[in-house]
Amino acid sequence: MNTETSIRDAFANQAHWAQKLGSPFTALVCRLLGERLDATTDVGSKVMCWMGDPTALADNLPLRLAGSINGLVLNGSAPTLATLYPPNPMPDPEVLWLALDETIRSHGPALLRRLDKAPQTNEVGRSAALMTGLMTIASVFELPFELFETGCSAGLNLNLDRFCYELGGVAAGTPGSAVQIAPVWSGPPPPAATVKILSTRGVDISPLRVADPVDRELLTAYVWPDMAARLQRVRAAIAIALDHPPQIDIEDAADWVEKRLSVAPKAGVTRVLYSTVAFQYFPAASQARIRGHAAKIGAKAHHEAPFAWLRYEVDPAQGNKTSLRLTLWPDGSERVLGVGHPHGLTFHHF
Ligand SMILES: C[S@@+](CC[C@H](N)C(=O)[O-])C[C@H]1O[C@@H](n2cnc3c(N)ncnc32)[C@H](O)[C@@H]1O
């Protein structure tokens, strides 16, 4: 059972992380909401009496509310508030609070509806880590890829070879793409190996559909509004996905992995199972089944039919940083290729 203090603490904690991860504006919004929201509105009452776990690893209530309000700014429903949102200069906190309070009071039903949906982003910047992993694999096995993504959200990163990369001075992907990915890099560059992708397919238990305008709004609403480059990238990736619709199945990741990835080896391609910031959200039983199935495929893999399990995930063994971890069969060796920002803005290649 939540107390008012635990709810306010969740907002303060999210404000801390938003500040640390480079979004002072989201930090300010979360801080103001956490300190000043009260139960005198339907929205305030729902938030203060939240029935689930409000924290970042569960319902993520602070980002639900901040993203729901941002959605109203983006779709033109809150024009006064919009004058205080980026790209305008950082507002005075008192002025911002008055506009937030007014928006919460006048858009109750719309905000309540949005609060019921879990925040969902599809972070295009994470494809920098994925491309680094694929280049590493391609430097070992010079074969084309078949890619399988679990927890792919809208599937934006299933088009990862249509983005343009600059990874520690090494170019990759499609030159001139509207999606430009160049994380702040440290350590050696990835091997300059050619990545040829034959097919991609993803699964998500609750995917967003780029073809659906409401889902498109959600994909941008949870991007922190003062991160202009992120917003531009997701919009450009949505445009690419509209032209090249990703193939996405709707089911639990473990059911899908067991069905879609045969244990029998597949010669002439490297099959890659991957996820970015998704594995932690799968039920423990699904995680164990995926681990087990990957090991079974790996046991049958050989040099003409390699198999890789690549994940860019929060890693307790790396101090909870987001690490790029690769297990590569037939030998089954596992190594951490690097650590990076959760949104892919920086990458330290080992
Ligand atoms: C934080 S999002 C990350 C999305 C995407 N991988 C990215 O990096 O932008 C986690 C995703 O995992 C999905 N998910 C959660 N549980 C799942 C499950 N059991 N099976 C498949 N997908 C799941 C969610 O719907 C959500 O889209």
PDBQT file of the ligand as one rigid body, heavy atoms in Angstrom, charges set to zero:
ROOT
HETATM    1  C1  LIG A 401      11.485  -0.363 -22.089  1.00  0.00    +0.000 C 
HETATM    2  S1  LIG A 401      10.671  -1.024 -23.492  1.00  0.00    +0.000 S 
HETATM    3  C2  LIG A 401      12.032  -1.147 -24.604  1.00  0.00    +0.000 C 
HETATM    4  C3  LIG A 401      11.586  -1.201 -26.016  1.00  0.00    +0.000 C 
HETATM    5  C4  LIG A 401      12.724  -1.319 -27.044  1.00  0.00    +0.000 C 
HETATM    6  N1  LIG A 401      13.431  -2.550 -26.880  1.00  0.00    +0.000 N 
HETATM    7  C5  LIG A 401      13.684  -0.155 -26.963  1.00  0.00    +0.000 C 
HETATM    8  O1  LIG A 401      14.835  -0.342 -26.559  1.00  0.00    +0.000 OA
HETATM    9  O2  LIG A 401      13.290   0.962 -27.311  1.00  0.00    +0.000 OA
HETATM   10  C6  LIG A 401      10.362  -2.721 -23.039  1.00  0.00    +0.000 C 
HETATM   11  C7  LIG A 401       9.457  -3.462 -24.008  1.00  0.00    +0.000 C 
HETATM   12  O3  LIG A 401       9.321  -4.813 -23.575  1.00  0.00    +0.000 OA
HETATM   13  C8  LIG A 401       7.994  -5.239 -23.856  1.00  0.00    +0.000 C 
HETATM   14  N2  LIG A 401       7.674  -6.417 -23.045  1.00  0.00    +0.000 N 
HETATM   15  C9  LIG A 401       7.473  -6.475 -21.704  1.00  0.00    +0.000 A 
HETATM   16  N3  LIG A 401       7.196  -7.734 -21.321  1.00  0.00    +0.000 NA
HETATM   17  C10 LIG A 401       7.234  -8.507 -22.435  1.00  0.00    +0.000 A 
HETATM   18  C11 LIG A 401       7.066  -9.907 -22.688  1.00  0.00    +0.000 A 
HETATM   19  N4  LIG A 401       6.785 -10.766 -21.707  1.00  0.00    +0.000 N 
HETATM   20  N5  LIG A 401       7.213 -10.345 -23.947  1.00  0.00    +0.000 NA
HETATM   21  C12 LIG A 401       7.486  -9.481 -24.966  1.00  0.00    +0.000 A 
HETATM   22  N6  LIG A 401       7.657  -8.156 -24.787  1.00  0.00    +0.000 NA
HETATM   23  C13 LIG A 401       7.533  -7.674 -23.537  1.00  0.00    +0.000 A 
HETATM   24  C14 LIG A 401       7.170  -4.008 -23.531  1.00  0.00    +0.000 C 
HETATM   25  O4  LIG A 401       5.881  -4.055 -24.115  1.00  0.00    +0.000 OA
HETATM   26  C15 LIG A 401       8.054  -2.884 -24.097  1.00  0.00    +0.000 C 
HETATM   27  O5  LIG A 401       7.760  -2.606 -25.424  1.00  0.00    +0.000 OA
ENDROOT
TORSDOF 0
